[in-house]
Amino acid sequence: MIRGFFKRFKNALLWEVYADNLKIKNGLEVLTKLSMSQVEINQRALALKYSELYKKEPELLPGISETGFRVHSQFEEDGILLYIFSIIGSPTKKSVEIGTSDGTECNTSNLILYHGWNGLLIDGSVEMIKRANIFFTSHPNAVLNEPKLVNSWITKDNIDGIIKNNGFEGEIDLLSIDIDGTDYYILDAIKCISPRVIICEINSAVPLGKALTIPYSDDFDCWNKPYPENTFRGLSLTAAQKLMKSKGYRMVGAHKLGFNIIFIKKGIGEDVFPEISPEEARGAYFNHEEMGKLWESIKDHPWVEV
C-alpha cells in the first residue's frame, strides 16, 4: 500500500515536471514563431521604406555600409542584400548559393525564409546538407517553399550541370559563392545562369593590385592544412574585380570586414549603386597590419596571376 502510494506520488511529480516542460516547450515555440513573424514584418517594412525613399527622396538613401544586419548571414550581408533588392527589385526571386554549409549561416537563407525566394543551395559536405535539411524542414516559413539542397563536390566541369539539372537557368537575382578554394574557376565556369547580383568571398590578405588565385585542382581542400597555410585559397579582390568586369559586372560594395564583395550587372541600379574603388571595398574594419603579416607568410606559395 505504502509502495503504491509512493509510486502514485512519483508519477504525479513526474507528470508535473513533464507538464511544466511541455508548457515551457510550447511557450518557446510560440515565442519563436512570434520572433520569426516580427523579423519578417520588420524587414518588409524596411524594404518598403527604402523603396519609397528611392522613388520620392533618393538623396536620403543610406550608403551600402550603413544598411548591414545579420539574420542568417555570417556577417551583415542580409541587410545589404535587402537594401539592394529593395532598390533594384527582384523579378525572379531566385538565388543560387555555392558553399552553403548547413543553411543557418549563409547569404540566401534570409531571402528564402522571409521574402519567399526560391533557392538552390549546394555544399560539398554530406553532414552539412543533412543539417540544412533539418533546419529548413523544421522552419515554419519553409513549409511550402523549401529550397533545393544538393550535396556535391564542386568542380569547374560539373557546376553548370548541377545548377541546370536542378531547374535554375537564365536570369536569376542572386548568386553567392564561398568555397574557400577554387572560387575563381567556378565563377568563370558558370554559364547557365545570369545573376543580377553576385556576392563572393575574396582572399583579403592579397595586396590590392595583384590579380591572383590558386592553381586549379578538382580536389583542392584548404582545411586539411594548418594555419596559415590554409589561407592559401580563393582569389584576390583585384582578380575578382577583373573577372566580374569581363562578365559585365561592377563592384558596388562589401561588408565592413572587406572580404565579401558585391557586384551588380551593368545597367542595373547604377544611379544608386555606382562602381567603387578597391580601396573603398576594403571595409571600415579591414585590418591592414594583420593582413600584411598574413600575406608575408603565404606570398611565396604558387599563386597564379589572372
Backbone torsions as a table, in degrees:
resi	resn	phi	psi	omega
1	MET	NA	-48.6	178.6
2	ILE	-63.6	-40.4	178.6
3	ARG	-61.4	-41.5	178.6
4	GLY	-63.7	-37.7	178.0
5	PHE	-62.1	-48.3	-179.1
6	PHE	-63.6	-34.5	178.7
7	LYS	-64.3	-44.7	179.5
8	ARG	-65.6	-39.1	179.2
9	PHE	-63.1	-43.5	178.7
10	LYS	-63.0	-44.8	179.8
11	ASN	-62.6	-37.8	178.6
12	ALA	-64.5	-43.1	177.7
13	LEU	-62.3	-44.8	179.7
14	LEU	-61.8	-40.2	178.9
15	TRP	-64.5	-39.7	178.3
16	GLU	-63.3	-42.4	177.7
17	VAL	-62.9	-44.7	178.9
18	TYR	-60.7	-45.4	-179.1
19	ALA	-62.4	-42.7	178.1
20	ASP	-62.5	-43.2	178.8
21	ASN	-64.1	-38.0	179.2
22	LEU	-65.5	-41.1	177.4
23	LYS	-61.6	-43.6	179.2
24	ILE	-62.3	-45.6	-179.6
25	LYS	-61.0	-47.0	-179.9
26	ASN	-64.4	-38.7	177.8
27	GLY	-62.9	-41.6	178.6
28	LEU	-65.7	-38.2	178.9
29	GLU	-64.5	-42.2	177.5
30	VAL	-63.9	-44.8	179.3
31	LEU	-61.5	-41.9	179.4
32	THR	-62.3	-43.7	179.6
33	LYS	-65.3	-39.1	177.1
34	LEU	-64.2	-40.5	178.9
35	SER	-63.1	-43.4	178.5
36	MET	-61.6	-42.4	179.4
37	SER	-63.0	-40.1	-179.8
38	GLN	-66.5	-39.1	176.2
39	VAL	-58.7	-45.6	-179.1
40	GLU	-65.2	-46.4	-179.0
41	ILE	-61.2	-46.3	-178.3
42	ASN	-63.9	-41.3	-179.9
43	GLN	-67.0	-40.3	179.8
44	ARG	-66.2	-37.1	177.1
45	ALA	-65.9	-40.9	179.1
46	LEU	-65.3	-43.3	178.9
47	ALA	-61.5	-40.1	178.5
48	LEU	-64.4	-39.7	179.3
49	LYS	-64.3	-44.0	176.9
50	TYR	-58.1	-45.8	-177.8
51	SER	-63.1	-40.9	179.1
52	GLU	-66.3	-41.5	178.5
53	LEU	-62.3	-41.7	-179.6
54	TYR	-60.6	-38.6	-177.4
55	LYS	-79.4	-34.6	-171.5
56	LYS	-108.9	-39.8	-176.8
57	GLU	-139.4	65.6	-175.2
58	PRO	-59.9	-23.4	179.5
59	GLU	-67.7	-16.1	-179.8
60	LEU	-93.1	-2.3	180.0
61	LEU	-64.0	142.0	178.4
62	PRO	-76.0	165.3	171.2
63	GLY	-80.1	160.0	-179.3
64	ILE	-53.7	-39.3	-175.8
65	SER	-65.8	-14.0	-178.8
66	GLU	-97.3	-0.4	-170.1
67	THR	-108.4	-0.8	-173.2
68	GLY	-72.6	142.5	167.0
69	PHE	-158.1	165.4	-176.2
70	ARG	-120.4	129.5	167.3
71	VAL	-116.3	-59.5	176.4
72	HIS	-123.4	-8.3	177.7
73	SER	-73.9	160.4	-178.3
74	GLN	-67.5	-36.0	179.9
75	PHE	-125.0	-115.9	-173.6
76	GLU	-114.7	20.2	-175.6
77	GLU	-65.1	-31.2	-179.3
78	ASP	-57.2	-46.4	-179.2
79	GLY	-67.1	-41.2	179.9
80	ILE	-63.8	-44.7	-179.3
81	LEU	-67.3	-37.9	176.1
82	LEU	-59.4	-43.4	179.7
83	TYR	-62.6	-49.1	-178.3
84	ILE	-59.2	-48.0	-176.5
85	PHE	-74.8	-20.5	172.7
86	SER	-66.2	-29.3	-178.2
87	ILE	-90.7	-46.7	-174.1
88	ILE	-93.2	-6.9	-179.0
89	GLY	79.7	169.1	178.8
90	SER	-140.2	75.6	-172.9
91	PRO	-62.3	-29.6	-178.7
92	THR	-100.6	-24.5	-173.9
93	LYS	50.1	41.7	178.2
94	LYS	-119.0	139.0	178.5
95	SER	-138.5	149.1	173.6
96	VAL	-126.0	129.6	177.8
97	GLU	-125.8	127.0	-178.7
98	ILE	-112.8	116.2	-173.5
99	GLY	93.3	58.8	-169.9
100	THR	-94.1	-10.0	-175.6
101	SER	57.5	-135.1	-175.0
102	ASP	-97.6	12.1	176.0
103	GLY	85.1	-16.9	-178.8
104	THR	-78.9	-18.5	-177.2
105	GLU	-141.2	79.3	178.1
106	CYS	-150.9	177.5	-169.1
107	ASN	-88.4	-9.2	-176.6
108	THR	-113.5	-13.1	-176.7
109	SER	-59.8	-40.6	179.9
110	ASN	-61.5	-41.7	179.5
111	LEU	-68.1	-36.4	179.1
112	ILE	-69.3	-47.1	-171.6
113	LEU	-81.5	-31.9	-173.5
114	TYR	-116.0	-3.0	-179.8
115	HIS	-134.3	8.9	171.0
116	GLY	72.6	24.4	179.9
117	TRP	-76.9	156.1	171.9
118	ASN	-96.8	126.2	-174.2
119	GLY	-125.4	147.8	169.9
120	LEU	-117.2	119.8	-177.6
121	LEU	-117.6	125.1	-174.2
122	ILE	-122.7	133.8	176.3
123	ASP	-148.4	148.6	-177.4
124	GLY	-82.5	-6.5	-177.6
125	SER	-99.6	124.6	176.7
126	VAL	-60.3	-44.6	-177.7
127	GLU	-63.3	-41.2	-179.3
128	MET	-64.5	-40.3	179.4
129	ILE	-69.1	-35.8	174.9
130	LYS	-61.0	-45.3	179.8
131	ARG	-67.3	-37.2	177.4
132	ALA	-63.1	-39.2	178.9
133	ASN	-62.5	-41.9	177.2
134	ILE	-64.1	-43.5	-178.9
135	PHE	-60.1	-49.9	-175.4
136	PHE	-74.5	-38.2	-179.7
137	THR	-68.2	-22.7	179.5
138	SER	-93.7	-4.7	-178.9
139	HIS	-90.3	124.0	-176.5
140	PRO	-59.3	-29.3	-178.9
141	ASN	-76.3	-8.9	-178.8
142	ALA	-106.5	8.3	-176.2
143	VAL	-55.8	-45.0	-179.0
144	LEU	-109.2	9.2	-176.5
145	ASN	-146.8	53.9	178.3
146	GLU	-72.6	136.9	175.4
147	PRO	-70.5	161.3	173.7
148	LYS	-82.6	125.0	-179.2
149	LEU	-109.4	126.7	-176.1
150	VAL	-127.4	125.8	172.9
151	ASN	-97.4	114.2	178.7
152	SER	-160.4	139.1	172.3
153	TRP	-76.8	122.0	-171.3
154	ILE	-85.1	132.3	172.2
155	THR	-130.6	167.1	179.9
156	LYS	-68.8	-18.7	-178.9
157	ASP	-90.9	-21.1	-177.0
158	ASN	-108.5	-12.4	-171.8
159	ILE	-62.6	-42.7	-179.7
160	ASP	-62.4	-42.7	-179.8
161	GLY	-64.8	-39.9	179.2
162	ILE	-61.8	-45.9	-179.2
163	ILE	-64.6	-48.9	-176.7
164	LYS	-65.2	-42.0	-178.1
165	ASN	-68.4	-14.3	177.3
166	ASN	-102.9	17.7	169.9
167	GLY	87.3	14.4	178.8
168	PHE	-112.0	119.4	-175.9
169	GLU	-157.3	149.6	-179.8
170	GLY	77.1	-151.4	-176.0
171	GLU	-70.3	133.2	169.1
172	ILE	-131.2	168.5	-177.8
173	ASP	-86.7	-34.7	-172.4
174	LEU	-145.0	134.7	168.7
175	LEU	-121.5	129.1	176.8
176	SER	-124.4	133.8	179.0
177	ILE	-137.1	132.3	178.1
178	ASP	-157.8	89.4	-178.6
179	ILE	-118.9	8.5	174.3
180	ASP	52.0	45.9	-178.4
181	GLY	-171.0	-103.7	-173.5
182	THR	-91.1	35.9	-176.5
183	ASP	-53.5	-41.2	-177.9
184	TYR	-58.5	-47.6	-175.5
185	TYR	-70.5	-34.8	178.4
186	ILE	-68.5	-45.1	177.0
187	LEU	-57.9	-42.7	-178.7
188	ASP	-68.2	-28.8	-174.2
189	ALA	-84.3	-17.0	-176.3
190	ILE	-74.9	118.2	-178.1
191	LYS	-123.4	-23.6	-169.1
192	CYS	-78.9	-16.2	177.7
193	ILE	-121.0	155.5	178.1
194	SER	-126.2	88.5	-177.4
195	PRO	-71.9	143.1	174.9
196	ARG	-79.8	-31.5	178.6
197	VAL	-131.5	139.2	176.9
198	ILE	-128.4	134.1	173.1
199	ILE	-124.9	129.1	-178.4
200	CYS	-139.9	149.5	176.3
201	GLU	-86.0	138.8	177.5
202	ILE	-118.7	167.2	176.7
203	ASN	-91.6	102.0	-172.8
204	SER	-78.9	-1.5	175.6
205	ALA	-75.3	-25.0	-178.9
206	VAL	-73.5	128.3	-177.7
207	PRO	-61.2	152.5	176.1
208	LEU	-60.3	145.7	179.3
209	GLY	93.8	-13.7	178.9
210	LYS	-101.3	112.1	179.0
211	ALA	-89.0	88.5	-171.6
212	LEU	-126.6	149.2	169.6
213	THR	-144.8	-177.8	-180.0
214	ILE	-91.1	162.7	173.0
215	PRO	-64.3	144.7	-177.9
216	TYR	-76.2	139.8	173.1
217	SER	-152.8	133.4	-179.9
218	ASP	-59.2	-33.2	-173.4
219	ASP	-108.9	23.7	179.8
220	PHE	-60.5	131.7	177.9
221	ASP	-146.8	107.1	-177.0
222	CYS	-72.3	-21.0	-170.5
223	TRP	-81.4	0.9	172.4
224	ASN	-97.2	14.6	179.6
225	LYS	-120.3	154.9	179.0
226	PRO	-78.4	163.6	173.2
227	TYR	-77.2	140.6	4.8
228	PRO	-92.9	4.8	-178.3
229	GLU	-58.8	-30.8	-178.6
230	ASN	-72.8	-5.3	175.4
231	THR	-89.5	0.8	170.3
232	PHE	-81.3	89.8	-173.1
233	ARG	-165.5	167.5	171.7
234	GLY	69.5	-150.4	-177.2
235	LEU	-140.4	154.9	-179.4
236	SER	-79.1	165.1	177.4
237	LEU	-59.7	-43.9	-179.2
238	THR	-65.1	-37.5	177.5
239	ALA	-65.3	-42.0	179.3
240	ALA	-64.6	-45.1	-179.8
241	GLN	-62.4	-42.1	-179.7
242	LYS	-64.5	-45.2	179.8
243	LEU	-64.7	-45.9	-177.5
244	MET	-66.8	-36.4	177.7
245	LYS	-63.7	-37.2	178.8
246	SER	-66.9	-21.2	180.0
247	LYS	-99.3	3.9	176.0
248	GLY	92.3	27.9	179.4
249	TYR	-119.5	155.5	175.0
250	ARG	-121.2	149.3	178.8
251	MET	-83.1	126.0	-174.4
252	VAL	-119.3	-14.5	-178.0
253	GLY	177.4	-178.3	179.7
254	ALA	-161.9	164.7	172.4
255	HIS	-75.1	173.9	-169.9
256	LYS	-66.0	-20.9	179.2
257	LEU	-86.4	-12.2	170.0
258	GLY	79.0	17.5	177.7
259	PHE	-121.4	-0.9	168.0
260	ASN	-109.6	109.3	-169.1
261	ILE	-105.5	140.9	-176.1
262	ILE	-114.1	133.2	178.9
263	PHE	-124.3	142.6	175.9
264	ILE	-123.6	142.1	-178.8
265	LYS	-62.8	141.9	179.4
266	LYS	-55.1	135.6	178.0
267	GLY	92.8	-5.0	-179.7
268	ILE	-112.4	120.7	173.8
269	GLY	63.0	26.6	-175.4
270	GLU	-68.8	-22.2	179.6
271	ASP	-71.9	-25.8	179.9
272	VAL	-106.0	-32.9	-175.6
273	PHE	-119.7	78.3	179.4
274	PRO	-74.0	164.7	177.0
275	GLU	-66.4	140.1	178.8
276	ILE	-113.7	165.3	-179.9
277	SER	-85.0	160.4	175.2
278	PRO	-57.3	-36.1	178.9
279	GLU	-62.3	-40.6	178.2
280	GLU	-67.2	-32.0	-177.7
281	ALA	-74.7	-15.2	-177.7
282	ARG	-58.1	-32.3	177.6
283	GLY	94.2	152.5	-175.1
284	ALA	-67.6	-23.5	-176.4
285	TYR	-110.0	17.5	179.0
286	PHE	-65.3	129.1	-176.8
287	ASN	-97.2	95.1	-176.1
288	HIS	-62.6	-41.0	-177.6
289	GLU	-66.4	-46.7	-179.0
290	GLU	-64.5	-44.3	-179.5
291	MET	-67.6	-32.9	176.4
292	GLY	-62.8	-42.7	178.0
293	LYS	-66.1	-39.8	179.6
294	LEU	-64.3	-41.4	178.8
295	TRP	-61.0	-40.3	178.6
296	GLU	-59.4	-31.6	-177.4
297	SER	-83.2	-15.6	-178.0
298	ILE	-124.7	1.1	-173.4
299	LYS	-66.3	-23.9	-178.3
300	ASP	-89.8	4.9	174.1
301	HIS	-70.4	164.0	-175.1
302	PRO	-77.1	66.6	177.2
303	TRP	-64.4	150.2	178.1
304	VAL	-112.2	125.2	178.1
305	GLU	-82.3	133.5	-176.8
306	VAL	-124.9	NA	NA
